[in-house]
Amino acid sequence: MKPIKNKAGFAPSGIIPAVITPLTAEEKFNEKAMRKLVNYLINGGVHGLFITGTTGEFYGLTPEEKREIIQVTMDEVQGRVPVYAGTNGITTRESIMLTQLAEECKVDAVSVLTPMFVTPNQEQLYKHYKDIAASTSLPVILYNNPPKTGVNLAPATVAKLAEIPNIVSIKDSSGDLTLTAEYIRLTQGREDFSVLMGRDTLIYGALLYGATGSIASCANVAPRLCADIYEKYIAGDLEGSLKAQFALAPLRIAFSIGTFPAVIKESLILLGIEAGPCMDPAGAMTHSEREQLSKVLIEMGLLK
């Protein structure tokens, strides 16, 4: 499987962590911790970085804070891997504003989640994404996460959106592998569009169907293990890829221990990597919850 080249000249592929936003105790962006995390992830073998997304607590960040996070990340990455920015808004005009902000910061691509709170129909979703794509020269990645938004991008809508030159991919976090497969099936004739898995337990399955990689929250904590799922698959080592996928599963399943993204941040802290708190009201995990999480990390061999 080769990375897809699209009309925008960009090929989303590999393991791309949905990067947390490190915060201080006062819930301010922690630049120093972010720079360290960027290097931890790149040294761990990831193939890109996705910032200001769901795992990055985009919903609690002002546009000015998002600009700072993007600028710091771009400065630290220095072109070593592509940088994707989440430019999610409830309204089309908000998403356009954030997309143009990200373009000013010279990111490689943007990812746009379906609107939250409102429930647009498929025609309205098509226009939403068409207008966002028309507002930028950047590659645009659709982002489907119905468990969080209550809105689902239908396969037929995605196939139609895939005809727009700079809409280059979709991240599917539905957890429904049949839906992911339909995205792939209906766009497989287009060499300029790819599908990325957004559910960390299904990376291997999605690759088998023809996905080109994954935007994975667990890659914050276990970048090398996540990268192994992809790299072993590409090398033809299906057994090794599946073994890595099964080894990762307990961490993703442990997300239910705390309020998302607490498990990711607490895991990093247990590994000695500064992450800070989640934004209230997603408070810290209890002592009992930390003990449960610590046991998972020990059993996975990530923590001694």
C-alpha distance (Angstrom), angle and dihedral (degrees) to the residues before:
residue distance angle dihedral
M1 . . .
K2 3.80 . .
P3 3.80 124.8 .
I4 3.78 109.9 -97.2
K5 3.77 118.7 -111.8
N6 3.77 112.0 -148.9
K7 3.78 137.9 -171.5
A8 3.78 89.9 -90.2
G9 3.81 90.0 57.0
F10 3.79 92.8 -119.7
A11 3.80 128.0 117.8
P12 3.83 115.6 -162.8
S13 3.80 106.6 -154.7
G14 3.78 145.8 138.1
I15 3.79 129.8 29.2
I16 3.79 113.1 -29.2
P17 3.83 115.5 -178.4
A18 3.79 116.3 -135.5
V19 3.78 88.8 -132.5
I20 3.80 122.2 -139.1
T21 3.79 119.5 -129.3
P22 3.83 107.2 -119.8
L23 3.79 110.3 -136.5
T24 3.78 136.6 -168.0
A25 3.81 121.5 -124.3
E26 3.82 86.0 -92.3
E27 3.83 90.6 56.0
K28 3.80 93.3 -109.0
F29 3.80 122.7 139.3
N30 3.80 110.8 -87.6
E31 3.81 105.1 -144.2
K32 3.80 95.9 -178.5
A33 3.80 92.4 52.6
M34 3.81 91.2 46.7
R35 3.78 92.2 54.5
K36 3.81 90.6 51.1
L37 3.80 91.7 47.3
V38 3.82 92.3 50.6
N39 3.80 90.2 56.4
Y40 3.81 93.2 43.8
L41 3.79 89.6 55.3
I42 3.79 97.1 43.9
N43 3.81 91.0 46.3
G44 3.82 86.6 50.5
G45 3.79 90.0 63.6
V46 3.81 104.4 -104.5
H47 3.80 120.4 157.9
G48 3.81 100.0 -139.9
L49 3.81 143.4 -12.4
F50 3.81 126.5 -114.3
I51 3.81 112.3 -161.0
T52 3.82 135.8 -179.6
G53 3.79 91.1 27.0
T54 3.79 132.4 125.5
T55 3.81 93.6 -69.7
G56 3.81 87.1 45.7
E57 3.82 90.0 59.1
F58 3.80 92.6 -119.4
Y59 3.80 90.5 169.5
G60 3.81 91.5 69.1
L61 3.81 98.3 45.8
T62 3.79 127.4 94.2
P63 3.82 119.5 -135.1
E64 3.79 88.6 -106.7
E65 3.81 91.2 53.7
K66 3.79 90.7 48.1
R67 3.79 90.3 51.8
E68 3.81 90.5 52.0
I69 3.81 92.6 48.3
I70 3.80 91.8 49.1
Q71 3.80 93.5 46.5
V72 3.81 93.5 48.6
T73 3.81 91.4 48.0
M74 3.80 93.4 48.5
D75 3.80 90.3 48.4
E76 3.81 92.8 51.0
V77 3.81 96.9 41.9
Q78 3.80 94.0 52.0
G79 3.78 92.7 -168.9
R80 3.82 96.3 -55.6
V81 3.82 92.4 126.3
P82 3.82 133.5 2.7
V83 3.80 116.4 -87.7
Y84 3.81 119.5 -141.4
A85 3.81 120.4 -166.8
G86 3.78 126.8 -156.8
T87 3.81 109.8 -130.3
N88 3.76 98.9 -179.6
G89 3.78 123.7 164.7
I90 3.79 138.4 160.7
T91 3.79 91.1 -129.5
T92 3.79 129.4 47.0
R93 3.79 92.0 -122.7
E94 3.81 91.5 54.2
S95 3.81 92.0 50.9
I96 3.81 90.6 47.5
M97 3.80 91.0 50.9
L98 3.81 92.1 50.4
T99 3.80 92.6 43.7
Q100 3.79 90.8 53.8
L101 3.81 89.5 46.5
A102 3.81 89.2 54.1
E103 3.80 91.1 47.6
E104 3.81 90.0 53.5
C105 3.82 86.9 55.6
K106 3.83 89.3 53.4
V107 3.80 99.1 -121.9
D108 3.79 117.2 170.2
A109 3.81 96.8 -123.2
V110 3.79 143.4 -13.8
S111 3.78 131.3 -129.1
V112 3.81 118.6 -150.3
L113 3.79 121.9 -161.5
T114 3.78 120.0 -148.6
P115 3.82 111.8 -97.4
M116 3.79 118.2 -81.4
F117 3.83 129.2 -140.5
V118 3.82 92.2 14.2
T119 3.81 117.6 73.8
P120 3.82 109.4 -145.1
N121 3.79 119.6 -171.7
Q122 3.81 122.6 -119.3
E123 3.82 94.6 -91.3
Q124 3.79 90.1 51.8
L125 3.80 91.2 47.4
Y126 3.80 89.9 51.3
K127 3.81 91.5 52.4
H128 3.83 90.8 44.6
Y129 3.79 92.6 57.4
K130 3.80 94.7 37.4
D131 3.81 90.6 55.5
I132 3.81 92.6 46.4
A133 3.81 91.7 49.8
A134 3.82 90.3 49.0
S135 3.81 90.4 54.2
T136 3.81 95.3 61.1
S137 3.79 143.6 40.2
L138 3.81 90.0 -144.0
P139 3.82 124.0 106.3
V140 3.81 108.3 -99.7
I141 3.81 123.9 -145.8
L142 3.79 117.3 -160.1
Y143 3.81 113.8 -135.8
N144 3.81 121.1 -152.5
N145 3.81 117.2 -170.9
P146 3.81 108.8 151.1
P147 3.83 95.0 168.0
K148 3.82 87.4 65.0
T149 3.81 102.2 32.6
G150 3.80 106.0 27.9
V151 3.82 87.7 -131.7
N152 3.80 123.4 108.6
L153 3.80 127.0 -162.5
A154 3.80 106.7 -137.2
P155 3.82 117.5 -134.3
A156 3.81 91.3 -118.9
T157 3.81 90.2 53.8
V158 3.79 91.3 50.0
A159 3.81 91.1 49.2
K160 3.80 89.3 53.0
L161 3.81 92.7 46.5
A162 3.81 90.0 49.4
E163 3.81 87.5 68.6
I164 3.82 90.2 67.6
P165 3.83 106.2 96.8
N166 3.82 99.8 -129.3
I167 3.81 97.2 38.3
V168 3.78 95.7 95.1
S169 3.81 109.5 163.3
I170 3.80 148.9 -1.9
K171 3.78 129.7 -130.7
D172 3.79 109.5 -148.8
S173 3.80 116.2 -158.7
S174 3.79 95.1 163.2
G175 3.81 93.1 109.7
D176 3.81 87.0 -135.4
L177 3.81 106.9 120.5
T178 3.80 90.7 -171.0
L179 3.82 88.9 60.3
T180 3.81 91.4 47.4
A181 3.79 89.9 50.1
E182 3.81 90.7 50.8
Y183 3.82 90.3 53.6
I184 3.80 87.8 53.3
R185 3.81 95.2 43.4
L186 3.80 95.0 50.2
T187 3.82 94.2 46.5
Q188 3.81 100.2 36.2
G189 3.79 92.3 103.4
R190 3.79 90.1 61.5
E191 3.78 113.3 80.6
D192 3.79 89.5 -168.2
F193 3.83 98.1 64.8
S194 3.79 132.0 68.1
V195 3.80 139.2 -177.3
L196 3.81 124.8 -132.4
M197 3.80 124.1 -162.5
G198 3.79 116.2 -125.0
R199 3.82 99.7 -176.1
D200 3.79 109.9 80.8
T201 3.82 95.5 -149.6
L202 3.82 91.5 58.4
I203 3.80 103.5 49.8
Y204 3.81 94.9 108.3
G205 3.81 92.9 46.2
A206 3.81 91.9 49.4
L207 3.81 91.7 49.7
L208 3.80 89.2 53.7
Y209 3.80 89.4 54.4
G210 3.80 91.5 49.4
A211 3.80 107.3 -89.5
T212 3.81 114.3 150.3
G213 3.79 97.9 -140.1
S214 3.77 145.3 -52.1
I215 3.79 141.8 -87.8
A216 3.78 96.8 -141.5
S217 3.82 131.4 -173.6
C218 3.81 91.8 -163.0
A219 3.80 89.5 61.6
N220 3.82 87.5 77.3
V221 3.80 88.2 68.5
A222 3.81 103.2 27.5
P223 3.81 107.2 24.7
R224 3.80 95.5 157.2
L225 3.79 94.0 48.7
C226 3.81 91.8 49.3
A227 3.80 91.5 46.4
D228 3.80 89.0 52.1
I229 3.81 91.1 60.2
Y230 3.80 89.7 59.0
E231 3.79 100.9 34.4
K232 3.79 95.6 47.0
Y233 3.80 89.6 48.4
I234 3.80 92.1 51.1
A235 3.82 89.6 48.1
G236 3.80 90.1 54.2
D237 3.79 95.0 -108.9
L238 3.79 96.4 131.5
E239 3.79 93.1 163.8
G240 3.80 91.5 53.5
S241 3.80 91.6 46.0
L242 3.80 92.4 51.6
K243 3.80 90.9 46.0
A244 3.81 89.7 54.6
Q245 3.80 90.5 47.5
F246 3.80 92.3 52.8
A247 3.81 90.4 45.8
L248 3.82 89.8 55.2
A249 3.81 96.6 47.1
P250 3.85 98.6 85.0
L251 3.81 91.4 59.8
R252 3.81 93.9 52.2
I253 3.80 91.6 44.5
A254 3.83 88.6 51.4
F255 3.83 89.8 64.5
S256 3.80 87.1 94.0
I257 3.81 91.6 65.2
G258 3.80 92.4 79.3
T259 3.80 140.2 12.9
F260 3.81 109.1 -75.7
P261 3.01 125.8 -69.8
A262 3.82 92.5 16.5
V263 3.81 94.6 93.2
I264 3.81 91.3 56.9
K265 3.80 94.0 47.8
E266 3.81 94.5 42.5
S267 3.83 90.2 48.4
L268 3.79 90.8 54.1
I269 3.80 91.0 48.6
L270 3.81 90.3 50.8
L271 3.81 87.9 52.5
G272 3.81 90.3 52.6
I273 3.80 96.1 -104.5
E274 3.80 116.4 131.0
A275 3.79 111.6 -119.5
G276 3.80 106.9 144.8
P277 3.79 127.3 -152.0
C278 3.78 130.5 -41.3
M279 3.77 116.6 -109.2
D280 3.78 114.3 -90.8
P281 2.95 133.6 -71.5
A282 3.82 85.6 38.3
G283 3.78 91.7 71.6
A284 3.78 132.4 -175.5
M285 3.79 122.3 -65.4
T286 3.79 119.1 -100.8
H287 3.80 122.6 -109.2
S288 3.79 89.8 -104.0
E289 3.82 92.0 50.7
R290 3.81 91.2 49.4
E291 3.79 89.6 52.4
Q292 3.81 90.4 52.4
L293 3.80 91.0 48.9
S294 3.80 92.8 45.9
K295 3.80 89.6 54.1
V296 3.82 90.6 52.9
L297 3.81 91.9 50.8
I298 3.82 91.9 47.5
E299 3.79 91.8 49.9
M300 3.80 89.4 49.8
G301 3.80 90.6 52.4
L302 3.80 92.8 -118.6
L303 3.80 94.6 111.3
K304 3.79 130.0 38.4
